[in-house]
């Protein structure tokens, strides 16, 4: 009824809103990366201190191709692009798959595959680079939240399990 329709709308608004926030954060990350590469004195709004600097993270070797594609396929590989570009692509695909009911499972699967990437990048940010990137942390939070919303959307689309009817002989 009306209550179920309202819940579906809230889930869809949350899902779309999180994807939109992800796209905006990725666009900002691209802006920081571009600005810093063209002007070494550029200070981004998210550069709060030496240990809390998003420009330090997004311009690091790990900011392109996850720090993996360049060494494997070459720095000039067409796949060795900014992690933020991959993020924008992911969020667009998630918007499409998340609003086609028969593809919600694909949205969940992509995010499930993306969770190790998020943990890897979080580890790199904290342990390897010794930094806290506010934009990156925001993106990780968005990604984990999106996974939860997607999982819930998918769960709510699944039909309830059939219960066996009692057998009387």
VENZI-V414137 format. One record per pair of residues at least 6 apart in sequence whose ideal C-beta (glycine too) atoms are under 8 Angstrom apart, sorted by the first residue. I is the first residue (numbers start at 0). J is the second residue. D is the distance in whole Angstrom. If there is no record, write none. Layout:
i = [I:I]
j = [J:J]
d = [D:D]
This chain:
i = [6:7:10:10:10:10:11:11:11:13:14:14:14:14:14:14:15:15:15:17:17:17:17:18:18:18:18:18:18:19:20:20:21:21:21:21:21:21:21:22:22:22:22:24:24:24:24:24:25:25:25:25:25:25:26:26:27:27:28:28:28:28:28:28:28:28:28:29:29:29:29:31:31:31:31:31:31:31:31:32:32:32:32:32:32:34:34:35:35:35:35:35:36:41:42:43:43:43:45:45:45:45:45:45:46:46:46:46:47:50:50:50:51:51:51:51:52:52:53:53:53:53:55:55:55:56:56:56:56:56:56:57:57:57:57:57:57:59:59:60:60:61:61:61:61:61:61:62:62:63:63:63:63:63:64:64:64:64:64:64:65:65:65:65:65:66:68:68:68:69:69:72:72:73:82:86:89:89:92:93:93:93:93:93:95:96:96:96:96:96:97:97:97:97:100:103:103:103:103:104:106:106:106:107:107:107:107:110:110:110:110:111:113:113:114:114:114:117:117:117:120:120:121:121:124:124:124:124:124:125]
j = [155:155:148:151:152:155:97:98:152:148:97:98:145:148:149:152:94:97:98:141:144:145:148:90:91:93:94:97:145:90:137:141:86:89:90:138:141:142:145:86:87:90:91:86:134:137:138:141:83:84:86:87:90:138:83:87:45:134:53:57:81:82:83:86:134:135:138:81:83:84:87:41:43:45:53:54:57:58:134:54:57:58:62:81:83:41:43:41:43:54:57:58:58:54:54:52:53:54:52:53:54:132:133:134:52:53:54:55:133:129:130:131:130:131:132:133:130:132:132:133:134:135:128:130:132:62:124:128:130:132:135:81:82:83:132:134:135:66:128:66:69:82:120:123:124:127:128:81:82:69:79:80:81:82:72:76:78:79:80:82:82:85:116:119:120:123:76:78:79:76:79:78:79:79:120:138:109:113:109:106:109:110:145:149:102:102:103:105:106:109:103:106:149:152:156:149:152:153:156:153:149:152:153:146:149:150:153:142:145:146:149:146:142:146:142:143:146:139:142:143:135:139:135:139:130:131:132:135:136:131]
d = [8:8:6:7:5:7:8:7:8:5:5:8:7:5:7:7:7:8:8:5:6:5:7:5:8:5:5:7:7:8:8:6:6:8:4:6:5:7:7:8:6:5:7:8:6:5:5:7:4:8:4:5:7:7:7:7:8:6:7:5:7:8:4:8:5:8:8:6:5:7:8:8:4:7:6:5:6:8:7:8:5:6:7:6:7:5:7:5:7:5:8:5:7:7:8:8:6:5:8:4:7:7:5:5:5:6:5:8:7:7:6:6:7:5:8:7:6:7:4:6:5:7:7:5:8:6:6:6:5:4:6:7:8:7:7:7:8:8:6:5:7:8:7:5:8:7:7:6:6:6:5:6:6:7:8:7:6:4:7:8:6:8:7:7:7:7:6:5:5:7:5:6:7:7:7:7:7:7:7:5:7:7:7:8:8:4:7:5:4:7:6:5:6:7:6:7:6:5:6:6:5:8:8:8:5:6:5:7:6:4:6:7:7:8:8:8:7:5:5:7:7:7:8:6:6:7:6:6:8:7]
